[in-house]
Amino acid sequence: MNFKQNISIINALMRITCGLTLLTWAMAKMVKKPWKNQSYLFVVMLSAMKIGEGILRYCPVVDAMENGQSFMKNESKQEKESGQPDSY
């Protein structure tokens, strides 16, 4: 899979910091109350995802937003060239 880094170094450092903070908090809660680990497990998974995004400097949501915006620009450009509005 080829991907281009799409977040800045500052953004990546913030994602790593927040991810590690939330991961530590959730793990501490899981140790104190192991019978309530389902809700904390979700936080652990989200935190791990943020840490991974920071390390790789690639965010799939940012990529999807950028691709969606470029798709919309191309679509409007084609619409202007053809002179026909979309029919719904």
N, C-alpha and C positions, 0 to 999 in steps of 0.2 A: 504494500500500500504506500503510495507516494502522497505525501502531504507537505504543505508549506507552513512554516511557523507563522501564526497569525496573531499573536499577542506580544506585547512589549515585555522587556525584561522586568520593568517595575510591576506590571500586571502579573507576571509569572511569580515574582517574589511574594506579592500579596496573596496569590492563590496558595502558594506553598505554606506561608505563615498561617493563614486562616484555616487551611486544611489540617495542618498539624495541631493547631489549637483545638479545633473541633474534634479531631480524632482522639487527642489526649483526654478531653472532657468526657466524651462518650465512653471511652474505655474505662475511665475511672468510675463512671456511673454503672457500667456493666459489672465491674468487680464488686461494687457495694451491693447491688441488687441483681444478682444473676437471673432471677425468675422474671424480671421485666426487661429482658434483653431485646425483644422484637423492635421496640421503638428506637432504642439506641443503636441497633444493628443498621437501621436505615441511615442514621446520621454517620455511622462509621463508613458505610458504602459511599455516601455523598462526599465525605471528607477525603477518602482515598481517591475518588475521581478528581477532585480539585487538586490534590497533590500531584497526580499524574499529569493533569493539564499544565500545571506549573513547570514540571520537570521537562516535558516535551515542548512546551510553549505552543501548544496547539489546542484550540477549543472548538469542538464540533458545532456548538451553537453559533459562535461568531462566524464560522465558515458557512453555515447554512444561511445566516442572515446576509452575508456578503454575496453568496451565490443567488439568493432570492432577489436582492436589489439589482444585481447585474442582469438577471433574467427579466425583471420588470422593465429595466431601461431598454433592453433589446426588443422586448415586445412592443413598447410604445414607439420605438424608432421604426419598426416594421409597419406599425399601424399608420404612422404619419406618411411613410413612403407609399403605402397602398391607397391611402385616402379613404378607406372604408372603416367605419367604426365597428366594433364588435357587436354581434347580435346575440342576445341572450335568450 
